[in-house]
Amino acid sequence: MSLTARSFSDSDFEFMFDAFNSAVVWLTSKGLEDQWGGEPWDDKVKEKLRNKIPIDKARGARKWIAEVDGQPAGYLEVTPYRPDYLPVSPEEKPGKEFFLKMLVVHRKFIGRGVGEFLLDFAKNLAIEEKADWFRLDCYRGPEGKDGLVRYYEGKGFQKVREFANAPEGDEKKEWPGQLLEMKVSE
């Protein structure tokens, strides 16, 4: 099996969108519909994502596609800036940061090491950027359903702090998140 990464191109948009929807369906089946919603994403979400690409790119976001034997299998987005919904807090150590904004593996490629490959790829990008900290935030989930946090801890990340944000357009509901970090400078 050959596992490679290449830069995202406009022609990868449909794969990326399908990968997210494959994850939404699976997460919903596990009772985790609060992570990315309980229904596959619709055309409204699709257009919103499509319109954000040039805006994110102008801010320095970089996107990658992992391929298994030449087939798109996963999507990665990294940024030199933190998400707007995650202000700096006293619990965070100072230094240059590099953020993993998004990582998703299409469900038909689960179990082939794609997620770990993309995580290592992103960590190497953080090192190349001479960042002090490689950070990410993820869905924390209710107690007993925090598998994503435990996955990242198993990959060397440490919990920094919990947070809760209202999902865009739904200020009545909170999205439970976890900020994690890994020291990548000497």
N, C-alpha and C positions, 0 to 999 in steps of 0.2 A: 504494500500500500504506500502510495506517495502522498505526502501531506505538504502543501506549499501555501504561501501567502502572496497575494498580489494586490495592487491598488484597486480600489473600488472605481468602477466606471458607471456612467449613466445606464448602460445596458444591464447592470446588476440590480437595479432598483426592484424589479419584479421578484427576483430571487429573495432579496432582503425582506420585502414585504411578506412573501410567502413563508419565510423562515420565522418571522415574528408570529404570524398566524398559526403556524404549526405548534409553536410554544404556547400560545394563548389557549388553544384547544386542550393541550396536555395539562397545563396548569389548572384550568377549570376542572378537568376530570379529577384532579387531586385536591379540590377544594381551595385552591389558591387564586380565585378569580379577582381578588383585590390587587394582585401584582400588575397585570396589564389589561384587566377587564375580563368579563365573563363571556364575551361574544367575539368571534373573529372580527378583526378590524374592517371597517367599511370604506367606501370610496372617499368619504369626508376625511377620515384619518389618513388615507393614502395620499390625498392631495396636500394635506397639511405637512406630512413628512417630505413629500417631493419638493414643496416650496421652501422647506427649511434647509435643504442641502446647500444652496449657494450662500445662505446667511451663515450657516455653521462653518463652511469652508473659508469664508472671508474672515472669520474669527480665529482660524487656525486649526479647525478640526480636521483630522485625517481619518479616512475610512479604508478598510481592508476587507478582502474576501479570502477565506481559507478554502482551498480546493483539496478534495480527495480524488486522486487519480484523474485530475483535470475537471472534476465536477464541483461547482460551488457547494459548499457544505456549511460555512459559517460566516458571520459578519462581525466586524470589530470597528468601533469608533473610539478614538482617543483625542484628547484635547490638552492644550497647555493651560487651560483655565478650569476652574470649578464651575459646576452648574449654578445658575442664578438662584435656585431655591435652597442652596446650601451655604449660608454665610459662615465665615470663619468664626471659630469659637476658642475660648481659652484652653480647651483640652488638646488643641492641635499644636504640634511642635512647629516652629517657624522653619522656613526654607522653601526652595523652589519646588513646586509640585507639578505633577503630570497626572492627568485623570483618565481613567478608563470610563468612558461615557456609556458605552453599550457593547455587549457581547451576547450573541445569540447563535446557537447551533441549530440547524434544521433538524427536526426530530428524526428524520430518516438516516441521519449520520451520528446519532447518539451512540456512545460506547466505542467510538473509534479514536478518541484522544483529541478531537478537534478543539474542544473548549480549552483544554490544557495547553495545546499548541498555540492558540491565539493569546492566551494569558501570558505565556512565556515570550511570545513575539512582542506583546505590548510592554512587558517589563524591559525587554532589550531596547525598545524605542525610548522608554523613560531614561535608561542609562545613557543612550546616545545623546539625548537632550540635556544631559548633565543635571537631571532633577535630583533633589534630595529625597523626595517622597513620591512614591507611586501610590495614588489613592483611587478609591472607587466608592460608590455608594450602591446599595442594593436593597431590595425588598427584605425587610426583617421578618415579616409574617407573624402570625399569632404564636403563642407559646406552643412548642411541639412541632411547628411547621417552619422552622428556621433553617432548613436545609441549605439554602443558598449562602447564608452567613457562615455556616459550618464548612461548606465547600471552600470558600475563600480562606477561612482560617487554616484549613488543611493545605492550602497552597502557599502559606507563609505570611498571610496578612494578619494584622492585629486589629481588634475593635478599637475605635477611637471614641465614638459616641453614637447614641441613638438619636433619632429625630423623627418628627412627624410633619408631613405637609399635606395640604388639601390638594387632591388631584385637580388639574386644570379644568375649570368649568363645573366643579362639584365641591364647593367650599363647606358643605355639610359633612363631608367624609374625610377621614385622615388616612394618609398612606404611610404606614410605619416603615421607616428606613434605618439603615445602619451604615455609618461611615467607617471604612476600614483603610488601613495604610500599611505600606511596606517601605522600609528604609532601603534606598537603592544607591546612595552615595557612600563613599568611604568615610 
